[in-house]
Amino acid sequence: MNEINVNYVTTLPKLGNAPRVEIRGSVKETYKVYFYEKKNSTQEYILYTSGTSQTNQTFIGPSKQWYTDWFIKVTDMDDNLLHSDKFNIKNKVIYIKMDAYALGDSIAWISYIEYFRLINECTVICSTFHNDLFISSYPDIIFVKPNSVIENIYAQYYIGADNSDNILYAPIKSDRFPLQMVASSTLGLKWQEIKPNLTSLVKHSKRRIPDKYVTLSEFGSADKKHWQYENGWQIIVDYLNSVGYKVLQNFAYVQLTRR
């Protein structure tokens, strides 16, 4: 009797190489493999992709690396059911990788990883390039270094800002939606603004400026992040001054970007 296993661990996110159906054994057979996905609007499973596989082969859709409620079945060539698997992460170990170096991306997304852990009642392992910012504030998330390989996990996701049309990697283009929506859509969460918890880093910090203030930096890491509105910054500064705020400019960053 051949052994049929379903694997939800994505290792090549740009190619969408999970789920995978692996059929191992000594009996040479041909199988039909069906991937169904649940639609949130109807809560019904619809066929996403299908194909055939031989013994000692691995069937890959290609599929989406982002969160999807899958139902997978394997039949013989006469459509007799041999194996089925319904995706369920409750009480499972999930590995989420922040696929970005940017500090702002990490701060924007971490709260959704915690929300994902809570509503799915699962254990979450997370890798970021800024683990030191989050370890104290999110003690129930297991943080590991980037590129760590974790065995015996149920599923794996990559959260990254992507502006291509690669639907296998990300469900939305990051330059057309709020940055936090990149995380919520990748993790299958309903979009809502969730502020990150960084209080453990700042609760003992002494205030350097006694007055109320706002810090501005008029440059960004890409042209699309620049505000092109004519005199826009001066309008903002004038308004903030009028309601009692001092306005500080991040001169160090300005000098860096003007080199």
C-alpha positions in Angstrom: 0.0 0.0 0.0 1.4 3.4 -1.0 1.6 6.2 1.5 0.0 9.6 0.7 1.1 12.7 2.6 0.0 16.4 2.3 2.6 19.1 3.1 1.6 22.8 3.7 5.1 24.1 4.2 6.1 26.6 1.6 9.9 26.7 0.9 9.8 28.6 -2.5 7.3 31.4 -1.9 7.7 33.0 -5.3 6.8 29.7 -7.0 4.1 28.7 -4.6 5.4 25.2 -3.9 2.8 24.3 -1.2 0.6 22.5 -0.6 2.3 19.4 -2.0 1.0 15.9 -2.2 3.7 13.3 -1.9 3.0 9.7 -2.8 5.5 7.1 -1.8 5.6 3.4 -2.1 6.5 0.4 -4.2 3.2 -0.1 -6.1 3.2 1.8 -9.4 -0.1 3.6 -9.7 -1.5 6.8 -11.3 -3.6 9.1 -9.1 -5.9 12.1 -9.5 -5.1 15.0 -7.1 -7.6 17.8 -6.4 -6.9 21.1 -4.6 -10.0 22.9 -3.4 -10.1 26.3 -1.6 -12.8 27.7 0.7 -14.3 31.0 -0.4 -15.0 33.3 2.5 -18.0 34.8 0.8 -19.9 31.5 0.5 -17.9 29.2 2.9 -17.9 26.6 0.1 -15.0 24.8 -1.4 -14.3 25.3 -5.1 -11.8 23.6 -7.3 -8.5 25.5 -7.5 -6.4 23.1 -9.5 -6.1 19.4 -10.3 -3.9 16.9 -12.1 -2.4 13.5 -12.0 0.6 12.0 -10.2 2.5 8.8 -10.2 3.9 6.8 -7.4 7.0 8.4 -5.9 6.2 11.8 -7.5 5.2 15.0 -5.8 2.2 16.9 -7.1 2.4 20.8 -6.8 -0.4 23.1 -8.1 1.4 25.5 -8.3 -0.4 26.9 -5.3 -0.5 30.1 -3.3 2.0 30.5 -0.5 -0.4 32.8 1.5 -3.0 31.6 3.9 -5.8 29.5 2.2 -8.3 27.1 3.7 -7.5 24.0 1.6 -9.3 20.8 1.1 -7.2 18.2 -0.8 -8.3 14.8 -2.0 -6.6 12.0 -3.9 -8.4 9.4 -5.9 -7.6 6.5 -8.2 -8.2 6.8 -11.9 -11.8 5.6 -11.3 -12.4 8.4 -8.8 -12.5 6.2 -5.8 -11.4 8.3 -2.8 -8.0 7.2 -1.4 -7.1 10.1 0.8 -8.4 13.5 1.9 -7.0 16.3 4.0 -8.7 19.5 5.3 -6.4 22.3 6.3 -6.7 23.1 10.1 -4.0 25.0 12.0 -5.6 24.9 15.5 -3.0 23.7 18.0 -0.4 23.4 15.2 3.0 25.0 14.9 3.1 27.7 12.2 6.3 29.4 11.0 5.9 33.0 9.7 8.8 34.8 8.0 9.0 38.5 7.6 10.4 38.7 4.1 11.7 42.2 4.4 14.6 44.1 6.0 12.8 47.4 6.5 12.2 48.5 10.0 8.8 50.1 9.1 7.6 46.9 7.5 8.4 44.8 10.6 6.7 47.3 13.0 3.6 47.5 10.7 3.2 43.7 10.5 4.1 42.3 13.9 0.7 42.9 15.4 -1.0 40.8 12.7 1.2 37.9 13.5 0.1 38.1 17.1 -3.6 38.4 16.1 -3.1 35.4 13.8 -1.8 33.4 16.7 -4.7 34.3 19.0 -7.6 33.7 16.6 -6.2 30.5 15.2 -5.1 29.1 18.6 -1.8 28.0 17.2 1.8 28.2 18.1 3.7 30.8 16.0 7.4 30.8 15.3 8.5 34.1 13.7 11.6 35.4 12.1 12.3 39.1 11.6 15.4 41.2 11.1 14.5 43.2 14.2 13.6 40.5 16.8 15.0 42.6 19.6 12.2 45.1 19.2 9.4 42.5 19.7 10.6 39.8 22.0 9.5 41.5 25.2 6.2 42.8 23.9 5.1 39.5 22.3 6.3 36.8 24.7 4.0 34.2 23.3 5.6 34.3 19.8 8.8 32.3 19.4 11.3 34.5 17.6 14.1 33.0 15.6 16.8 34.5 13.4 16.1 35.0 9.7 16.8 32.0 7.5 16.4 29.6 10.4 15.2 26.2 9.2 12.5 24.8 11.5 11.5 21.2 11.3 8.1 19.6 12.2 5.9 22.6 11.4 2.5 22.4 9.9 2.6 25.5 7.6 4.9 28.3 6.6 4.2 31.8 5.3 6.3 34.7 4.0 5.1 38.3 4.5 6.8 40.6 2.1 6.1 43.9 0.2 5.7 42.8 -3.4 4.6 45.0 -6.4 4.6 42.3 -9.1 1.7 40.4 -10.5 2.9 37.2 -8.8 -0.4 36.0 -7.2 1.4 32.9 -5.9 3.5 35.1 -3.5 1.1 37.8 -2.4 -2.6 38.5 -2.7 -2.2 42.3 -3.1 0.3 44.7 -4.5 1.9 46.6 -1.6 2.1 50.0 -3.3 -1.7 50.0 -3.9 -2.9 49.3 -0.4 -2.1 50.2 3.3 1.2 48.6 4.3 -0.5 46.7 7.2 -2.9 45.1 4.7 0.1 43.2 3.3 0.2 41.2 6.5 -3.5 40.8 7.1 -4.2 39.6 3.5 -1.2 37.2 3.5 -2.4 35.7 6.8 -6.0 35.4 5.8 -7.2 38.0 8.4 -10.0 40.5 8.0 -8.4 44.0 7.5 -8.5 46.3 10.5 -5.9 48.6 11.9 -4.0 47.1 14.8 -1.3 49.2 16.5 1.9 47.3 17.4 2.8 47.0 21.0 6.3 48.5 21.6 5.6 49.8 25.1 8.4 47.6 26.6 10.9 49.6 24.7 9.7 53.1 25.5 8.1 52.9 28.9 11.3 53.7 30.7 12.6 56.2 28.2 13.0 59.8 29.4 11.3 62.4 27.3 13.9 64.7 25.7 11.5 67.4 24.7 8.9 68.5 27.2 6.6 70.1 24.7 4.2 68.2 22.4 6.0 67.5 19.1 5.8 65.7 15.8 8.8 64.5 13.8 8.8 64.6 10.0 11.0 63.1 7.4 10.1 64.3 3.9 12.0 61.5 2.1 11.3 57.8 1.7 13.1 54.7 0.4 11.3 54.8 -2.9 9.9 57.5 -5.2 6.4 56.2 -4.6 6.8 57.0 -0.9 7.5 60.6 -1.5 4.7 63.1 -1.1 4.6 65.2 -4.3 1.8 67.6 -3.2 3.0 71.2 -3.8 3.8 73.0 -0.6 2.3 70.0 1.2 4.9 69.8 4.0 4.7 73.5 4.8 0.9 73.3 5.0 1.2 70.4 7.5 3.9 72.2 9.5 1.8 75.4 9.7 -1.3 73.4 10.9 0.6 71.5 13.5 2.1 74.7 14.9 -1.3 76.3 15.0 -2.7 73.5 17.2 0.2 73.6 19.7 2.8 71.1 18.3 6.4 71.7 17.6 7.7 70.1 14.4 11.1 68.4 14.2 12.8 67.4 11.0 14.9 64.2 10.7 18.0 66.0 9.5 20.2 62.9 9.6 18.0 61.1 7.2 17.6 64.1 4.9 21.4 64.4 4.7 21.7 60.7 4.0 19.2 60.7 1.1 20.8 63.8 -0.5 24.3 62.4 -0.9 
